[in-house]
Amino acid sequence: MRLTVVAVGTRMPGWVQAGVEEYARRLPREMKLEWREVPLARRGRDGSGDKQAGRLRAAEGEQLLKAVPAGDRIIALDVGGKRLSTRDLAAELEQWRMSGDNYSFLVGGPDGLAPACLERADRRWSLSDLTLPHPLVRVVLAEQLYRAWTITANHPYHRE
């Protein structure tokens, strides 16, 4: 199974790259975690009004959807999505693995995900009720996928 994170933003701090690479490295070969980035839509100097935010979100959404590998099931990371416990995520991950499908996770930009991304998604998942910085979302997502895998593999990493 391949898991692909498709995220808005291309220049992440070194600690983000190191974190996501570490968790991706820990996953088994049969659960490959890949990353695809799309550029942040260019923001104007006049601020980010609702109309401009909607245009930017739509432009980023188009790029996100184009970057999703053909045939992947899509999971949109969205504050309005379903919250999962780590154990629930582990059960979901096992179902995904058994389905034989590949999955892509969409991570929006500062203005969130475009409605087109949410409509196209097979599932909406909320990592937290908190507003998290987008670089941190990448590390949290990678760690939670790794943690969920350790539960399914009876690895001692996860402790309750």
N, C-alpha and C positions, 0 to 999 in steps of 0.2 A: 504494500500500500504506500502511496505517495501522499504526503500532506504538503500543500503549498500555501505559504502566506503571501498574499498579494497586498502590499501596503503603499499608501501615499507617503512620499518623502524619500529622498535619495541620499542625504548626507547625515548619517547618524553618528553620534559620538562613539569613540572607541569602546567605551564600556558596554554600549548596546551591542555592537558587533561581537565583542568578546562573549557576552552573555548568551546571545542566540547561537553562536557557533558552539559554545560549550554544551548546551542542552541538545542541540542537533547531533553533535558528535556522540553523545551518550545513548541516543536511540539506536535500536538494532537496525541492521541493514535492510530488513524487510519492512521497516517503517521509516522511510526516508522523509526528512523535513527539508523543504526547499524554500527559498525566498525570492520573490520578485518585487521590484520597486517601480513605482510610477512617479513621475515628477509632481511636485506640488504645483497646483495651478497658480499662475502669477497673480499676486495681489497688487491692487492699485494703492496709491498714496491716500486716497480719499476715505480710507476706513473700510470696514466690512459691513455694509448695510445688508438688510435682508435680501434685497434683489441681487446684489453682487454675490453674497454668500451662496444663494441658490444657483447662480451661474457657475461659480467655482466648483461647487459640489457636483453639479451635473457634468462638468468637464472632467473632473477627477474620476467620477463614476464610470464614464465612458472608457477611460484608460484602464481602470481596474478590471472592468468586464472583458476588455480586449486581452488583458494579460492572463486571464484564467485559462489554464490548459483545457483543450477541447475534451468534453465528456465529464469533467469534474463536477461533483456535487458541491454546492456553494453554501458556506456558513458565514453569515454576516455578523461581525462583532458590532453590537449595537446596544446602547444603554437600555433601550426598550425591549431587548430580547429576553429570553428565558435565562434565569440564573441557575447554575448547576453547582452542586457540591462536588468536591474532588472525586468522591466515590461514584456519583452520578456520571461525571465526565469519563471515568474509567469504564463504566458500563457502556456508555455511548461509543467510546473509542473501540471497545471490543466488537460492538455491533458494526461499526464502520469497517473494521478489519475483516469481519466475516462476510460483509456485503461484496467484497472484491472491488469496490469502487475506490476512486481517488477523490480527495477532498481539497478544496481551496477555502481559505479563511480570508475574508476581506476586512482590511483595516483602513478606515477612512482618514481624511485629513482633519485639520482643525475645525472645519464646519460639519464634520460627520460624513455619513454615507449618503449618496444620492438615492432618491426614491427608486430609481431603476435598479440599483444594487439590492435594495431591500426586497423589491418585487421578484427579482431573479433568484434570490436566496432560497434554498431548501429549508433553511433554519436560521433563526436569529438568536444569537447567544450574547448575554451580558456577562462580562467578566466581573463587574462590580457596580454598585450604585454610585461609587465614587467616580469623579472625573479624573481619568488618568492621562498623563502626558503620553503622546503617541510613541515616543521612543521606549518608554517604560512598558507600554502595552505589548510591544514585541517580546521583551524579556519575560514578562509574566506569562504570555501565551506559550512561549517555548518551554518554560519551566513547568507549566501546568500540563502540557501535553506529555512531557517527560514523566512527571509525577503520576499521571493517569496510567501511562504504560507500566511504570514500576508496580502499580497495584495489580494490573492484569498479569504481570510476570512473577508475582510474589517476591519482588525484590524488596530489601529492607529500607529503602530510601524513605518511603512514606510511613509516618507514625501518627497514630491517632491517640 
